[in-house]
Amino acid sequence: MSNKIAFGCSHTYGIGVQPDEAWPALLGAVNCGKPGCSTDYIARICEEQIVEHKSTIAYFFWPDWTRFERNDEQFMPATHPHMYKDRTDKWLHDNREDKIVKIENICSKHDVLMVSMYMEDLDGILDHCDRWPLGTDRSHFGPQWHKWLSDIFQVKQSFKEYEKTR
């Protein structure tokens, strides 16, 4: 059993690539990615998954800020026609950040090293996002992109481990 676990949306789940090509597999992590999910979903399931898998390292590739849970199994991007009309951009941003703080507290409580990033973080690292290699579904990214993401996660993990020793 792996002591590593990964959370996120379809980019984590690995739509467009084979399961062994998805970035969690490249890191040797249990893949808890779920297509279309939000940080609400991750905050709801992560503690149980961390405990079940006896995880010591958790990777998070945060879903888009426009996503939130309408109920426990229905994910609503803010552009969805049935979204709550009273949800503002500020509410959506704050909701995601509030859930991330909750997840940070869960990781801290269980002494889990938390390594995370947003899609936006990649813009400054991987140039020309319009040219990132696509996967078989032509909407998600391909094996090379997943390799790049796993490499970036490894660097971030190494730095977090270094910070803990200081």
N, C-alpha and C positions, 0 to 999 in steps of 0.2 A: 504494500500500500504506500502511496506517495504521501509525503508530508507537505506537499505543495497543492494549492487549490487556486483556480482561476474563475473570476466572475466577470460577466459583461453581457453584451447583446449578441447579435448575429455575427459580428466580427470576432467575437470570442468563441462562439459555438462552432464557427468554421464554415458557414455557408459559402459555397463556391470552391471549396477545397476538400480533399480527403481528410478524414478525422486525424490521421497521423501527420498531416501537413499544417494543421491549425496551431497557432502560437502556443496554446496551453500544452499540447502534446510535445512540442519542441522543448518546452521547459520541464517536462516530466510532471506536469500538474494535472490534477483531476479537473476536468472541464465542466464547470457549472454554468456555462454560457446558455442563454435562452434568447432566441430571436425575438426582437421587438420589445424586450424588457426595459424596465426603468430602474433608477436607483431605489425607488420604493420597493420593488421586488427583491433586489439584492439585499437591502437592509432587512427585509422580512425573512429571507432564507439563509443568510450567510452564517449566523451563529450556529444554527443546527448543523450546517454542512461542515463548518470548521471543527466543531466538536466530533461529529461522526467520522471525519477523515483524519482526526488527530493532527490537524495542520499546524505547521510552524511558520509557513510562509503563505501569504495570500496575495495574489495579483488581481488588480481591478483595472479593467479598461472601461471607463465610465460611459454609460449610454448617453445619448444626446439629451441635453437639458430640457428639451420640449416634451419629453416623455414622462408620464406619471401613471399611477395605477388608479383606475376608476373603481375597481374592486380587486379582490385577491387574485384574480386570474385574467383580468381584461386590461390590457395596456393601451393607453391613449396618447398618441402623439398630439401635440397641441394643434396640429393642422387637421386632425380628424373631425369630420362633421358633427360627431356626437360629443365632442369635448365640452367640458364645463365652460360656459361663456364668460364666467367671472374670473377665469384664470388669466392673470396678466403675465407678461414676460418676467417681471420682478418676482411674482409668486413662483413661477416655474424655476427660475434660477435659485431662489431661496430654498425651494423644496428640495432640489437636487443637493445643494450644499448642506442643508440640515440632515439629509439622509447620509451623506458622506461623513459628517461628524459622528452620527450614530454608529456607523460602521467602524470608524476609527476607534471609538470607545469599546466596541466589541472586540476588535483586534487587540487592543491594549489589555483588556480584561483577561484574554486567553493567551497573552504573551506571544502573539502572532506578528511576525514582521510583515507590515503592509507596504506593498509596492504598487503604486497606481499611476495612471495617466489618463489624460483626455485625448480624444482624437485631435483636438486643436494643438496639443503639444507636438504632434508629429510635423506640423507645418513648418516649424523652425528647424527640424532635423532632416526630414526627407523632402528635398526640393521637388517642386513641380507636381503637386498632388493630382493634377489632371493627367499625369502620365504614369501614376502608380499602376503596376500590373494587375489586371482584373482576373477574377476567378472564372470558373465555368459558367456561372449564372450571369456574368457580365455586369453585375451591379455591386458585388462585393469584391474583395481583393484576393489575389492569387497567392500561391505558395511563397514566392519571393518576398512579398509584402509581409506575410506571416513570419518569415525568417528574420526580416528586418525588425519587426516588432518584438520578437523573442530576444534578439540581440540587445535592443534598447532596454527591455525589462531586466536583462542580466546586468547591464551596466548600472541601472538604477538600484537593483538589489545590492550589488557590490558596494555602492556608495552608502546605502542605508546601513549595511552591516558595518562599514567603516565608521559611520557616525555613532553607532552604538558602543564602539570601543573607546571613544574619545571622552 
